[in-house]
Structures are given as C-alpha cells and as structure tokens.
C-alpha cells in the first residue's frame, strides 16, 4: 500500500494495488474509489484531505495476531 499526499491540492491518494483501473466511483463529494475489472478496490482519492480525513498526521500500526 502507498499513501501519497499532494499539498498543493490537499489531495491524498491511497493505492492498494497496481492493477489497471477500469472504473472510478464517486462515494461522496470528496471521496472517490478506483476499481479493477473484477470490482476490487485499487485506490482511493480523498480531496480536502487535511479537513476531511485528518491527513496532518498519518501513522501505521500492524496488529499482532491473537490466539483465541
């Protein structure tokens, strides 16, 4: 996964895979998802990312698998 932030447009692009995009869907006014030919999520674009998604700080935390 790659997260790219473009400060000049306050846009965040979150890429989940590098397969070709065949469709883009508008989820809301500032949120778009890109899908592959099978309908799987390829990437997500967030416009006005600082305001709408709190992009001023990004962190990653991988959770340990628990034995239940």
LUMBA-885465 format. One record per residue (C-alpha): x, y, z; residue in one letter. Coordinates in steps of 0.001 Angstrom, whole numbers, padded with zeros to 6 digits, always signed. Example, Ala and Ser with C-alpha at 12.3 -4.5 7.8 and 13.67 -1.06 7.14 Angstrom:
2
+012300-004500+007800a;+013670-001060+007140s;
% end
This chain:
68
+000000+000000+000000x;+001205+003506-000809x;-000141+006769+000542x;+000689+009888-001424x;-000210+013373-000299x;-000231+016337-002669x;-000114+019540-000562x;-000731+021878-003498x;-004231+020391-003951x;-004700+018950-000417x;-005379+015561-002001x;-004465+012109-000678x;-004132+009070-002902x;-004128+005675-001204x;-003038+002883-003543x;-003872-000683-002533x;-002592-002414-005677x;-001026-001552-009003x;-003546-003244-011308x;-005304-001268-014027x;-008293+000864-013072x;-011418+000308-015175x;-013938+002342-013160x;-013944+005282-010760x;-016912+005759-008424x;-017769+008911-006512x;-018606+007853-002975x;-019165+011396-001723x;-018235+014915-002789x;-014606+014442-001675x;-014105+010679-001856x;-013522+008544-004955x;-012631+004879-005322x;-010996+003161-008278x;-011934-000418-009137x;-010345-003084-011316x;-012167-005234-013883x;-013380-007604-011125x;-014711-004778-008941x;-011833-004955-006457x;-010575-001782-004807x;-007406-000435-006446x;-007114+003044-004922x;-008953+005783-003080x;-008688+009547-003574x;-009570+011972-000779x;-009938+015626-001702x;-009540+018282+001042x;-007642+015564+002909x;-006485+017635+005904x;-010029+018763+006671x;-011945+015605+005719x;-009529+012833+006693x;-007134+014310+009247x;-004145+013949+006904x;-001995+016264+009010x;-000702+013111+010721x;-000584+009581+009323x;+000580+006543+011238x;+000730+002814+010575x;+000253+000135+013186x;+000320-003556+012393x;-001639-005524+014975x;-000351-008798+016341x;-002403-011890+015598x;-004190-013058+018718x;-004810-016687+019573x;-008451-017067+020518x;
% end
